[in-house]
Amino acid sequence: MIFTISWRNIWRNKLRSGIIIVAIAIGLFGGIFSIAVMNGMAEQRVRSAIQTQVSSIQIHNRKFLKNKKLIFSINNSDSIINIIKQNPMVKAVCKRTVVSAMASTAETGTGIVINGINPEQEIYVTSISKKLSTGNYFTKHKKHSILISEKLAKKLKVKLRSKIVITSQNNKGDLTGGAFRVIGIFKTSDSFFDETNVFVLNNDLNKLVYDSPENYKAHEIAILLNNDKDTKQLSEVLKSKFKNLSVQAWYDIQPDLKMLSSLMESLSYLILIVILLALTFAIINTMLMAVFERTHEFGMLMAIGMAKNKVFNMVMIETIFLSIIGAALGTLISIIIIYIFNIYGIDLSIVSKGLEAFGIDSYIYPEIKSSFYLTISIMVIITAILASIYPAKKALSSKPVDALRIE
């Protein structure tokens, strides 16, 4: 009975009820969409790092992490890769020769990190092949080919099919060098990665820095998983299997990415709390107006015998109804808008240079966990209950006799 009366009461003044419902809906939509954009940026940054830089898990010689010398390589890397491939959680795995070097042209030079790769393996682990803005990947396996970034190409003042001289130390500590021709130019969302990393064929790099094929060894094994949720589990398994090697998950290699995800989650709840706090005052204000306008009504109800607790409950239920309707509308709008932008993205190319400094792509795809909507629903109900207490108490503050005198 009390629920039916409360439901009818909120539609007696459709304008006032409509305003509070729309206010709640817009407020929640703004909060949810902002949170989705921030989450999208954070998740995109993590995915980009995994797909282009760190993979899900990396394995190194422990000493290589402290001192990137050629001698600190991984023994029996092929055997290790075969063992890793057998795990169903693994999507792809590859090995790399990693060398610090100097890249120079006729006009300038700069320090770089050379990644000697096997294209057939690498193409399934990283997305560099999909990031090419011009040129080709290592499809024809031409000797002394090199992939560089747009940023590095501008820095070295080279273009497609230009030659770059690479200078480094070999395994004996002597200087060695060779000329490589640019076959492709790539661009990722991380400008720092682009500026320092180049890719060449593993065989070409091995011949350049090792004096004999017997010494050819990998410095890095990169693993991509089918599901990122399995990262911790697999890293623990690999640590127990290869105790003499360093096994690092992506969040160990780049802890700032882990912090970014945690920060965005904390900010999400902070934004939601601020919005709900603002809505609380809006709800209280609107319901107080409704209570003062209905003083005569409440007086009549109490005069004919309605218990005060029922009047109190009626005002509370009205407030909760309004909040739930507004929250449902705001959530529905959020789901639709987020779904659309998750497909087509938000173009932020106008500030792309600033975003690249943080490793974020110029297209943002908002996303939010389904469980977050449940959290929002619970928080809205709690907010509605708290916001309804004061107006409900005000409804009981006047004496029935005094209330009946109001015309």
GUKESE-757015 format. One record per atom (N, C-alpha, C): x, y, z. Coordinates in steps of 0.2 Angstrom, whole numbers, padded with zeros to 4 digits, always signed. Layout:
N
XYZ;...
END
This chain:
407
+0004-0006+0000;+0000+0000+0000;+0004+0006+0000;+0009+0007+0005;+0013+0013+0005;+0018+0014-0001;+0019+0008-0004;+0023+0009-0011;+0019+0011-0016;+0013+0009-0017;+0008+0012-0022;+0007+0019-0021;+0006+0021-0015;+0005+0028-0014;+0011+0032-0015;+0017+0030-0013;+0023+0034-0015;+0024+0034-0022;+0023+0029-0026;+0024+0029-0033;+0019+0034-0036;+0013+0034-0034;+0008+0039-0037;+0010+0046-0035;+0013+0047-0029;+0015+0054-0027;+0020+0057-0031;+0025+0053-0033;+0031+0056-0037;+0028+0059-0044;+0022+0056-0046;+0020+0059-0053;+0015+0064-0052;+0013+0066-0046;+0008+0071-0045;+0011+0078-0047;+0018+0079-0046;+0021+0085-0049;+0026+0082-0054;+0024+0081-0060;+0028+0078-0065;+0035+0082-0067;+0034+0089-0067;+0039+0093-0068;+0045+0093-0063;+0043+0093-0057;+0048+0093-0051;+0051+0086-0052;+0047+0081-0052;+0050+0074-0052;+0055+0073-0058;+0052+0076-0064;+0056+0075-0070;+0063+0079-0070;+0063+0084-0067;+0069+0088-0066;+0074+0084-0062;+0072+0081-0056;+0077+0078-0052;+0079+0071-0055;+0075+0068-0059;+0077+0062-0062;+0082+0063-0068;+0081+0069-0071;+0085+0071-0077;+0092+0073-0074;+0092+0077-0068;+0098+0079-0065;+0102+0073-0062;+0099+0068-0059;+0102+0062-0057;+0105+0058-0063;+0101+0057-0069;+0103+0054-0075;+0109+0057-0078;+0109+0064-0079;+0115+0067-0082;+0121+0067-0077;+0120+0068-0071;+0126+0068-0066;+0129+0061-0066;+0125+0055-0066;+0128+0049-0066;+0131+0047-0073;+0128+0049-0079;+0131+0048-0085;+0138+0052-0086;+0138+0058-0083;+0144+0062-0084;+0150+0058-0080;+0148+0056-0074;+0153+0052-0070;+0155+0045-0073;+0150+0041-0075;+0152+0035-0078;+0156+0036-0084;+0154+0040-0089;+0157+0041-0095;+0164+0044-0094;+0165+0048-0089;+0172+0051-0087;+0176+0045-0085;+0173+0041-0081;+0177+0035-0078;+0179+0030-0084;+0174+0029-0088;+0175+0024-0094;+0181+0027-0099;+0181+0034-0100;+0187+0036-0104;+0193+0035-0100;+0194+0037-0094;+0200+0036-0090;+0202+0029-0090;+0197+0024-0089;+0199+0017-0089;+0201+0015-0096;+0198+0017-0101;+0200+0016-0108;+0207+0018-0109;+0209+0024-0107;+0216+0026-0108;+0221+0022-0104;+0219+0020-0098;+0224+0016-0094;+0224+0009-0097;+0219+0006-0099;+0219-0001-0102;+0222-0001-0109;+0221+0005-0113;+0225+0005-0119;+0232+0006-0118;+0234+0010-0113;+0241+0011-0112;+0245+0004-0110;+0241+0000-0106;+0244-0007-0104;+0244-0011-0110;+0239-0012-0114;+0238-0016-0120;+0244-0014-0125;+0244-0008-0126;+0249-0005-0131;+0256-0007-0129;+0258-0007-0122;+0265-0009-0119;+0266-0016-0120;+0260-0020-0119;+0261-0027-0120;+0262-0029-0127;+0258-0026-0131;+0258-0028-0138;+0265-0026-0142;+0267-0020-0140;+0273-0017-0144;+0280-0018-0140;+0280-0018-0133;+0286-0017-0130;+0288-0023-0125;+0284-0024-0120;+0286-0029-0115;+0283-0036-0115;+0278-0037-0119;+0274-0043-0120;+0271-0045-0113;+0268-0050-0112;+0265-0052-0106;+0271-0054-0100;+0276-0058-0103;+0281-0060-0098;+0288-0060-0102;+0293-0058-0099;+0300-0058-0102;+0305-0062-0098;+0309-0066-0101;+0314-0070-0098;+0321-0067-0100;+0326-0066-0095;+0332-0064-0096;+0337-0068-0092;+0344-0067-0094;+0349-0069-0089;+0349-0063-0084;+0350-0065-0077;+0349-0061-0072;+0354-0055-0072;+0360-0056-0075;+0365-0051-0075;+0364-0046-0081;+0360-0049-0086;+0359-0044-0092;+0355-0038-0090;+0350-0039-0085;+0346-0033-0083;+0350-0028-0079;+0356-0030-0076;+0360-0025-0073;+0365-0022-0078;+0368-0026-0082;+0373-0024-0087;+0372-0028-0094;+0369-0024-0098;+0367-0027-0105;+0373-0028-0109;+0377-0033-0107;+0383-0035-0111;+0381-0041-0115;+0384-0042-0121;+0383-0048-0125;+0384-0055-0121;+0388-0055-0117;+0390-0061-0114;+0385-0064-0109;+0380-0059-0107;+0375-0061-0102;+0369-0063-0106;+0369-0069-0109;+0364-0071-0113;+0360-0077-0110;+0355-0080-0114;+0351-0086-0111;+0354-0092-0114;+0356-0097-0110;+0358-0103-0113;+0352-0108-0115;+0353-0111-0120;+0348-0116-0122;+0341-0113-0123;+0341-0107-0126;+0335-0103-0127;+0330-0107-0131;+0332-0111-0136;+0327-0115-0140;+0323-0120-0136;+0327-0123-0131;+0324-0128-0127;+0319-0125-0122;+0321-0119-0120;+0316-0116-0115;+0310-0114-0119;+0311-0111-0125;+0305-0109-0129;+0300-0115-0130;+0303-0121-0132;+0299-0127-0133;+0295-0129-0127;+0298-0128-0121;+0295-0130-0115;+0289-0125-0114;+0290-0119-0115;+0285-0113-0114;+0279-0114-0118;+0281-0116-0125;+0275-0117-0130;+0270-0122-0128;+0272-0127-0124;+0268-0133-0122;+0262-0130-0117;+0263-0125-0114;+0258-0122-0109;+0252-0119-0113;+0246-0122-0111;+0240-0119-0115;+0239-0112-0114;+0242-0109-0108;+0240-0102-0107;+0244-0097-0112;+0249-0100-0115;+0254-0096-0120;+0251-0096-0127;+0250-0090-0129;+0248-0089-0136;+0254-0089-0141;+0259-0085-0139;+0265-0085-0144;+0271-0084-0140;+0277-0086-0142;+0284-0084-0139;+0289-0083-0144;+0294-0079-0143;+0299-0078-0147;+0306-0076-0143;+0311-0076-0147;+0317-0074-0144;+0320-0068-0147;+0325-0065-0144;+0328-0059-0147;+0335-0058-0145;+0339-0055-0149;+0346-0053-0148;+0345-0046-0147;+0347-0043-0141;+0346-0036-0139;+0353-0033-0138;+0355-0028-0142;+0361-0025-0142;+0361-0017-0142;+0364-0014-0137;+0365-0007-0137;+0370-0004-0143;+0368+0001-0146;+0372+0003-0152;+0372+0010-0154;+0375+0012-0159;+0375+0019-0161;+0373+0019-0168;+0367+0023-0170;+0365+0023-0177;+0367+0030-0180;+0370+0030-0186;+0372+0036-0188;+0371+0036-0196;+0371+0043-0198;+0370+0044-0205;+0375+0049-0207;+0375+0052-0213;+0380+0057-0215;+0379+0063-0211;+0373+0064-0208;+0372+0071-0205;+0372+0070-0197;+0370+0065-0195;+0369+0065-0187;+0369+0057-0185;+0369+0057-0178;+0369+0050-0175;+0366+0050-0168;+0364+0044-0166;+0361+0044-0159;+0361+0037-0157;+0360+0036-0150;+0360+0029-0147;+0354+0026-0148;+0354+0019-0149;+0348+0015-0150;+0349+0008-0147;+0343+0005-0147;+0343-0002-0144;+0341-0006-0150;+0345-0011-0152;+0344-0015-0158;+0341-0022-0156;+0335-0023-0159;+0331-0029-0157;+0332-0034-0163;+0336-0039-0162;+0337-0044-0168;+0332-0049-0167;+0327-0050-0172;+0321-0054-0171;+0321-0059-0177;+0317-0064-0175;+0315-0069-0180;+0308-0067-0182;+0307-0065-0188;+0300-0062-0190;+0294-0067-0189;+0295-0073-0191;+0290-0078-0191;+0288-0079-0183;+0292-0078-0179;+0290-0078-0172;+0287-0072-0169;+0291-0066-0171;+0289-0060-0168;+0282-0057-0170;+0280-0059-0176;+0274-0056-0179;+0268-0059-0175;+0269-0064-0171;+0263-0067-0167;+0264-0064-0159;+0269-0061-0158;+0271-0059-0151;+0269-0051-0150;+0272-0047-0155;+0271-0040-0155;+0267-0038-0161;+0265-0031-0161;+0261-0029-0166;+0265-0024-0170;+0271-0024-0170;+0275-0019-0174;+0274-0020-0181;+0272-0026-0184;+0271-0027-0191;+0265-0023-0193;+0260-0022-0188;+0254-0018-0189;+0254-0011-0188;+0260-0008-0186;+0261-0001-0184;+0265+0002-0190;+0266-0001-0195;+0270+0002-0201;+0266+0008-0204;+0269+0013-0205;+0266+0019-0208;+0268+0019-0215;+0274+0016-0217;+0276+0016-0224;+0281+0010-0224;+0282+0007-0230;+0287+0002-0231;+0284-0005-0230;+0288-0010-0229;+0286-0017-0228;+0289-0020-0221;+0286-0025-0219;+0289-0029-0214;+0294-0034-0217;+0297-0038-0213;+0303-0043-0215;+0300-0049-0219;+0296-0047-0224;+0292-0052-0228;+0297-0056-0232;+0302-0053-0235;+0306-0056-0240;+0313-0058-0237;+0314-0056-0231;+0320-0058-0227;+0326-0055-0231;+0326-0049-0233;+0332-0046-0237;+0337-0045-0231;+0343-0046-0233;+0349-0045-0228;+0350-0038-0227;+0352-0037-0221;+0354-0030-0218;+0348-0025-0219;+0342-0027-0218;+0336-0023-0218;+0335-0021-0211;+0332-0015-0210;+0330-0012-0203;+0324-0009-0203;+0320-0009-0198;+0314-0006-0196;+0315+0000-0191;+0313+0006-0193;+0314+0011-0188;+0308+0015-0187;+0307+0019-0182;+0301+0023-0181;+0301+0030-0185;+0295+0033-0185;+0295+0039-0188;+0299+0044-0185;+0299+0044-0178;+0303+0049-0174;+0310+0048-0175;+0313+0042-0175;+0320+0041-0176;+0322+0043-0183;+0317+0042-0188;+0319+0043-0195;+0320+0051-0196;+0315+0055-0192;+0316+0062-0193;+0322+0064-0189;+0324+0061-0184;+0330+0063-0180;+0336+0061-0184;+0336+0056-0187;+0342+0054-0191;+0342+0057-0199;+0336+0060-0200;+0335+0063-0207;+0336+0058-0212;+0332+0052-0211;+0332+0047-0217;+0325+0046-0219;+0324+0042-0224;+0318+0040-0226;+0318+0033-0229;+0313+0030-0232;+0312+0023-0234;+0318+0022-0239;+0321+0016-0238;+0327+0014-0243;+0334+0018-0241;+0334+0022-0236;+0340+0026-0234;+0344+0021-0231;+0351+0022-0230;+0355+0018-0227;+0357+0021-0220;+0358+0016-0215;+0360+0018-0208;+0366+0014-0206;+0371+0017-0204;+0377+0014-0201;+0376+0012-0194;+0376+0006-0192;+0376+0003-0185;+0383+0002-0182;+0384+0005-0177;+0391+0003-0174;+0390+0001-0166;+0393-0005-0165;+0392-0008-0158;+0399-0012-0156;+0399-0015-0151;+0404-0019-0149;+0402-0027-0150;+0407-0031-0152;+0406-0038-0153;+0407-0041-0146;+0407-0048-0147;+0407-0052-0141;+0415-0052-0138;+0419-0049-0142;+0426-0049-0139;+0428-0042-0137;+0423-0037-0137;+0424-0031-0135;+0427-0026-0140;+0427-0028-0146;+0430-0024-0152;+0424-0020-0155;+0426-0015-0158;+0420-0011-0162;+0419-0014-0168;+0413-0015-0170;+0410-0018-0176;+0405-0014-0179;+0404-0014-0185;+0398-0010-0188;+0396-0013-0195;+0390-0010-0197;+0388-0012-0203;+0382-0008-0206;+0381-0008-0212;+0376-0003-0215;+0369-0007-0216;+0364-0004-0214;+0357-0007-0215;+0353-0002-0219;+0348-0005-0223;+0344-0001-0227;+0337-0001-0224;+0334+0005-0223;+0327+0005-0221;+0322+0002-0225;+0318-0003-0223;+0313-0006-0227;+0306-0004-0225;+0306-0001-0218;+0299+0000-0216;+0300+0005-0210;+0295+0010-0209;+0295+0015-0204;+0288+0014-0200;+0289+0013-0194;+0283+0012-0189;+0282+0018-0185;+0276+0017-0182;+0274+0022-0177;+0270+0019-0171;+0272+0019-0165;+0268+0017-0160;+0265+0023-0156;+0261+0021-0150;+0259+0027-0146;+0264+0029-0141;+0270+0026-0141;+0275+0028-0136;+0281+0031-0139;+0281+0037-0139;+0286+0041-0142;+0293+0039-0140;+0294+0038-0133;+0301+0036-0130;+0303+0029-0133;+0298+0024-0134;+0300+0018-0136;+0302+0019-0144;+0298+0023-0147;+0300+0024-0154;+0307+0027-0155;+0309+0031-0151;+0315+0035-0152;+0321+0031-0151;+0320+0025-0147;+0326+0021-0145;+0327+0014-0148;+0321+0012-0151;+0321+0005-0153;+0321+0004-0161;+0325-0001-0163;+0325-0003-0170;+0324-0010-0171;+0323-0013-0176;+0322-0020-0177;+0326-0022-0183;+0330-0028-0183;+0333-0031-0188;+0333-0038-0188;+0335-0042-0193;+0334-0049-0193;+0339-0052-0188;+0337-0057-0185;+0342-0060-0179;+0348-0062-0182;+0348-0065-0188;+0354-0068-0191;+0359-0062-0193;+0357-0057-0196;+0361-0051-0197;+0364-0048-0191;+0361-0047-0186;+0363-0045-0180;+0369-0049-0176;+0367-0056-0177;+0372-0061-0174;+0378-0061-0177;+0378-0060-0184;+0384-0060-0188;+0388-0054-0187;+0385-0049-0185;+0388-0042-0184;+0392-0042-0177;+0389-0045-0172;+0391-0044-0165;+0395-0051-0162;+0394-0056-0166;+0397-0063-0164;+0402-0065-0169;+0408-0068-0166;+0413-0070-0171;+0412-0076-0174;+0407-0081-0171;+0406-0087-0174;+0399-0089-0172;+0396-0093-0177;+0389-0096-0176;+0388-0099-0169;+0393-0102-0166;+0393-0106-0160;+0391-0101-0154;+0393-0095-0155;+0391-0090-0150;+0385-0087-0150;+0381-0088-0155;+0374-0085-0156;+0370-0087-0151;+0367-0082-0147;+0363-0084-0141;+0358-0078-0141;+0352-0079-0138;+0347-0074-0136;+0348-0071-0130;+0346-0065-0129;+0346-0061-0123;+0339-0060-0120;+0334-0062-0124;+0327-0060-0121;+0322-0065-0124;+0318-0068-0120;+0313-0072-0123;+0306-0069-0121;+0302-0067-0126;+0296-0063-0125;+0290-0068-0125;+0285-0068-0121;+0279-0072-0121;+0273-0068-0121;+0268-0070-0125;+0262-0067-0126;+0257-0072-0124;+0252-0070-0119;+0247-0075-0116;+0240-0074-0120;+0236-0079-0120;+0230-0079-0122;+0225-0074-0118;+0226-0074-0111;+0223-0070-0107;+0227-0067-0102;+0227-0060-0101;+0231-0057-0097;+0230-0058-0090;+0224-0061-0088;+0223-0063-0081;+0228-0069-0079;+0230-0072-0084;+0235-0078-0082;+0242-0076-0081;+0243-0070-0081;+0250-0067-0081;+0254-0069-0075;+0251-0068-0069;+0254-0069-0063;+0255-0077-0062;+0250-0081-0063;+0250-0088-0063;+0256-0091-0067;+0256-0089-0073;+0261-0092-0077;+0268-0090-0075;+0269-0083-0073;+0276-0081-0071;+0278-0084-0065;+0274-0086-0061;+0276-0090-0055;+0278-0097-0057;+0274-0100-0062;+0276-0107-0064;+0283-0107-0067;+0284-0102-0071;+0291-0101-0075;+0296-0099-0070;+0295-0096-0065;+0300-0094-0060;+0302-0100-0056;+0298-0105-0055;+0300-0111-0052;+0303-0116-0056;+0302-0115-0063;+0305-0120-0068;+0312-0117-0070;+0313-0111-0070;+0319-0108-0073;+0322-0103-0067;+0324-0106-0062;+0326-0103-0056;+0333-0099-0057;+0337-0101-0062;+0343-0097-0063;+0342-0091-0068;+0336-0090-0070;+0334-0085-0075;+0330-0080-0072;+0329-0074-0074;+0325-0068-0072;+0318-0069-0076;+0313-0070-0073;+0306-0070-0076;+0302-0065-0073;+0300-0060-0078;+0297-0054-0076;+0290-0053-0080;+0285-0052-0076;+0278-0050-0079;+0279-0043-0081;+0274-0041-0086;+0274-0034-0088;+0274-0029-0083;+0270-0030-0077;+0270-0025-0072;+0276-0025-0068;+0281-0030-0068;+0287-0030-0065;+0292-0026-0069;+0291-0026-0076;+0296-0023-0080;+0294-0015-0080;+0288-0014-0081;+0285-0007-0081;+0280-0006-0075;+0283-0005-0069;+0278-0005-0063;+0274+0002-0063;+0276+0007-0067;+0272+0013-0068;+0265+0011-0071;+0265+0006-0076;+0258+0004-0079;+0254+0001-0074;+0256-0003-0069;+0252-0006-0064;+0250+0000-0059;+0254+0005-0058;+0252+0010-0054;+0246+0014-0057;+0247+0015-0064;+0242+0019-0068;+0235+0015-0067;+0235+0009-0068;+0229+0005-0067;+0226+0006-0060;+0230+0006-0055;+0227+0006-0048;+0225+0013-0047;+0229+0018-0050;+0227+0025-0049;+0220+0027-0052;+0219+0024-0058;+0213+0025-0062;+0207+0022-0058;+0208+0017-0055;+0203+0013-0051;+0201+0018-0045;+0206+0020-0042;+0205+0025-0036;+0201+0031-0038;+0204+0034-0044;+0200+0040-0046;+0193+0039-0048;+0192+0033-0051;+0185+0031-0053;+0180+0032-0047;+0182+0029-0042;+0178+0029-0036;+0178+0036-0033;+0183+0040-0033;+0183+0047-0031;+0178+0051-0034;+0178+0050-0041;+0174+0054-0045;+0167+0052-0044;+0165+0046-0043;+0159+0044-0042;+0156+0046-0035;+0160+0046-0030;+0158+0049-0023;+0157+0056-0024;+0161+0060-0027;+0160+0067-0028;+0153+0069-0031;+0152+0065-0037;+0145+0066-0040;+0139+0064-0036;+0140+0058-0033;+0134+0056-0028;+0133+0061-0023;+0139+0064-0020;+0138+0069-0015;+0134+0075-0017;+0136+0077-0023;+0133+0083-0026;+0125+0081-0028;+0124+0075-0030;+0117+0073-0031;+0113+0072-0024;+0117+0071-0019;+0113+0070-0012;+0110+0077-0010;+0114+0082-0011;+0112+0089-0010;+0106+0091-0014;+0107+0089-0021;+0101+0091-0025;+0095+0087-0023;+0095+0081-0021;+0090+0077-0019;+0086+0080-0013;+0091+0081-0008;+0088+0084-0002;+0085+0091-0003;+0087+0095-0007;+0084+0101-0009;+0077+0101-0012;+0077+0096-0017;+0071+0095-0021;+0066+0092-0016;+0068+0087-0012;+0063+0084-0008;+0060+0088-0002;+0065+0093+0000;+0063+0098+0005;+0057+0102+0003;+0058+0104-0004;+0053+0109-0007;+0047+0105-0007;+0047+0099-0009;+0041+0094-0010;+0038+0094-0003;+0042+0093+0002;+0039+0092+0009;+0035+0098+0011;+0038+0104+0010;+0035+0110+0012;+0029+0112+0009;+0029+0110+0002;+0023+0111-0002;+0017+0106+0001;+0019+0101+0004;+0014+0096+0006;+0013+0095+0013;+0014+0101+0017;+0013+0101+0024;+0006+0100+0026;+0002+0103+0022;-0006+0102+0023;-0007+0095+0022;-0005+0092+0017;-0006+0084+0016;-0004+0080+0021;+0002+0081+0024;+0005+0077+0029;+0001+0078+0035;-0001+0084+0037;-0005+0085+0042;-0012+0082+0042;-0015+0082+0036;-0021+0078+0035;-0020+0071+0037;-0015+0068+0034;-0014+0061+0034;-0013+0059+0042;-0009+0063+0045;-0008+0061+0053;-0014+0062+0057;-0018+0067+0054;-0024+0069+0058;-0029+0063+0058;-0029+0060+0052;-0034+0055+0051;-0032+0048+0053;-0026+0048+0056;-0023+0042+0060;-0017+0038+0057;-0014+0041+0051;-0008+0038+0049;-0003+0039+0053;+0001+0033+0055;+0006+0034+0060;+0012+0038+0057;+0016+0041+0061;+0021+0045+0059;+0027+0041+0055;+0028+0035+0057;+0033+0031+0054;+0031+0029+0047;+0024+0029+0045;+0022+0028+0039;+0023+0034+0034;+0022+0040+0037;+0023+0046+0033;+0031+0046+0032;+0035+0045+0037;+0042+0045+0036;+0044+0040+0031;+0041+0034+0031;+0043+0029+0026;+0041+0031+0019;+0035+0034+0018;+0032+0036+0012;+0037+0041+0008;+0040+0046+0012;+0044+0051+0009;+0051+0048+0007;+0053+0043+0011;+0059+0040+0010;+0058+0035+0003;+0053+0032+0003;+0052+0028-0003;+0051+0032-0009;+0048+0038-0009;+0047+0042-0014;+0054+0044-0017;+0058+0046-0012;+0065+0048-0014;+0069+0043-0017;+0068+0037-0014;+0072+0031-0017;+0069+0029-0024;+0063+0030-0025;+0060+0029-0032;+0063+0033-0037;+0063+0040-0035;+0066+0045-0040;+0073+0044-0041;+0077+0042-0036;+0084+0040-0037;+0085+0034-0041;+0081+0029-0040;+0082+0023-0044;+0080+0024-0052;+0075+0028-0053;+0073+0030-0060;+0079+0034-0063;+0081+0039-0060;+0086+0043-0062;+0093+0039-0064;+0094+0035-0059;+0100+0031-0060;+0100+0026-0065;+0094+0023-0066;+0093+0018-0071;+0093+0021-0078;+0090+0027-0079;+0091+0031-0085;+0098+0033-0087;+0101+0036-0082;+0108+0038-0083;+0113+0032-0084;+0112+0026-0081;+0116+0020-0083;+0114+0018-0090;+0108+0018-0092;+0106+0015-0098;+0109+0020-0104;+0109+0026-0103;+0112+0031-0108;+0120+0030-0108;+0123+0029-0102;+0130+0027-0102;+0132+0021-0106;+0128+0016-0105;+0129+0009-0108;+0129+0010-0116;+0124+0014-0118;+0123+0015-0125;+0129+0019-0128;+0130+0025-0125;+0136+0030-0127;+0143+0026-0127;+0144+0023-0121;+0150+0020-0120;+0151+0014-0126;+0146+0011-0127;+0146+0005-0132;+0148+0008-0139;+0145+0014-0141;+0146+0017-0147;+0153+0019-0148;+0155+0023-0143;+0162+0026-0143;+0168+0020-0142;+0166+0014-0139;+0170+0009-0139;+0172+0006-0145;+0167+0006-0150;+0168+0004-0157;+0171+0009-0161;+0169+0015-0161;+0172+0020-0166;+0177+0024-0163;+0178+0025-0156;+0183+0028-0153;+0182+0036-0152;+0186+0039-0148;+0186+0046-0147;+0192+0049-0150;+0191+0053-0155;+0197+0056-0159;+0200+0062-0155;+0206+0061-0152;+0210+0066-0149;+0216+0068-0152;+0216+0067-0159;+0222+0069-0163;+0225+0076-0162;+0220+0080-0160;+0222+0087-0159;+0227+0088-0153;+0227+0083-0149;+0232+0083-0143;+0236+0077-0143;+0237+0074-0149;+0241+0068-0150;+0248+0068-0148;+0251+0074-0149;+0259+0074-0147;+0259+0074-0139;+0255+0077-0136;+0255+0077-0128;+0253+0070-0126;+0248+0066-0129;+0247+0059-0127;+0252+0055-0128;+0256+0055-0134;+0261+0051-0136;+0267+0051-0131;+0268+0057-0127;+0273+0058-0122;+0271+0053-0116;+0265+0051-0115;+0263+0046-0110;+0261+0040-0113;+0263+0038-0119;+0262+0032-0122;+0255+0030-0124;+0251+0035-0125;+0243+0034-0126;+0242+0036-0133;+0238+0032-0136;+0236+0033-0143;+0231+0039-0144;+0230+0042-0150;+0226+0048-0151;+0219+0046-0151;+0217+0040-0152;+0210+0037-0152;+0209+0033-0145;+0204+0036-0141;+0203+0033-0135;+0196+0029-0136;+0196+0023-0133;+0191+0019-0133;+0188+0017-0126;+0183+0021-0124;+0180+0020-0117;+0178+0013-0115;+0180+0011-0110;+0177+0005-0107;+0177+0005-0100;+0172+0000-0097;+0171+0000-0090;+0169-0007-0089;+0171-0010-0083;+0169-0017-0081;+0161-0017-0079;+0158-0023-0081;+0151-0024-0080;+0150-0023-0072;+0155-0026-0068;+0154-0026-0061;+0153-0019-0058;+0156-0014-0062;+0156-0007-0059;+0149-0004-0059;+0144-0007-0064;+0137-0004-0064;+0134-0007-0058;+0135-0013-0055;+0132-0015-0049;+0134-0011-0043;+0141-0009-0043;+0143-0005-0038;+0140+0002-0038;+0139+0005-0044;+0135+0011-0045;+0128+0010-0042;+0125+0005-0044;+0118+0004-0042;+0117+0004-0034;+0122+0000-0031;+0122+0000-0024;+0123+0006-0020;+0128+0010-0023;+0130+0017-0021;+0124+0022-0021;+0120+0021-0027;+0115+0026-0028;+0109+0024-0023;+0108+0018-0022;+0103+0016-0017;+0104+0019-0010;+0111+0018-0008;+0113+0020-0002;+0113+0028-0001;+0114+0031-0007;+0114+0039-0007;+0107+0041-0006;+0102+0037-0010;+0095+0039-0009;+0092+0038-0002;+0094+0033+0001;+0092+0032+0008;+0094+0037+0013;+0101+0039+0012;+0104+0044+0016;+0101+0051+0015;+0100+0053+0008;+0097+0059+0006;+0090+0060+0008;+0086+0054+0009;+0079+0055+0011;+0078+0056+0018;+0083+0054+0022;+0081+0055+0030;+0079+0062+0032;+0083+0067+0030;+0082+0074+0032;+0075+0076+0030;+0073+0076+0023;+0067+0078+0021;+0061+0074+0025;+0062+0067+0026;+0057+0063+0029;+0056+0065+0036;+0061+0067+0040;+0061+0070+0047;+0057+0077+0047;+0058+0081+0042;+0055+0087+0041;+0047+0086+0040;+0046+0081+0037;+0038+0080+0036;+0035+0078+0042;+0039+0076+0047;+0036+0075+0054;+0036+0080+0059;+0040+0086+0057;+0041+0091+0062;+0035+0095+0064;+0030+0096+0059;+0024+0100+0060;+0019+0096+0064;+0015+0099+0069;+0010+0096+0072;+0004+0096+0068;+0000+0090+0068;-0006+0090+0063;-0011+0096+0064;-0012+0098+0070;-0017+0104+0071;-0014+0110+0067;-0008+0111+0068;-0005+0117+0065;-0005+0116+0057;-0003+0110+0055;-0003+0109+0048;-0010+0110+0045;-0015+0108+0048;-0022+0109+0045;-0024+0116+0045;-0021+0121+0048;-0023+0128+0048;-0020+0131+0041;-0015+0127+0038;-0012+0130+0032;-0017+0129+0026;-0018+0135+0023;-0023+0135+0017;-0019+0133+0011;
END
